[in-house]
Amino acid sequence: MITKVITAHLPVALAEQVDQMAASLERSRGWIVKEALTAWVAHEEERRQWTLDALADVDGGRIIDHDAIRTWTDSLDTGTPLAPRVPTVSTASVKVKRTSRKR
């Protein structure tokens, strides 16, 4: 596998935690950082996909009215909570303006 060196400045406390973890696992500092970054990137990719899926639901009109959600959440503190609502396709067209974000 071809690799690339990346340098990052870390707070001293975090760097010390990485060193302690590396020592306790008998792994290198680089291995610990690689594992952490791999997990973080996977998490962020999954989160981005959830957002895209949610936006597709909005574009498709599969939404739950805010007041219905509030009524349901308020009922959770009662002795007889309501059943969760199921998204219904809205008859009104939903227009959402999106802007692309460059990183």
LINCOR-V116456 format. One record per pair of residues at least 24 apart in sequence whose ideal C-beta (glycine too) atoms are under 8 Angstrom apart, sorted by the first residue. I is the first residue (numbers start at 1). J is the second residue. If there is no record, write none. Layout:
BEGIN
I/J  I/J
END
This chain:
BEGIN
55/96  55/98  57/87  58/94  58/96  59/94  59/96  60/89  61/89  61/90  61/91  61/92  61/93  61/94  62/87  62/88  62/89  62/90  63/87  63/88  63/90  63/94  64/88
END
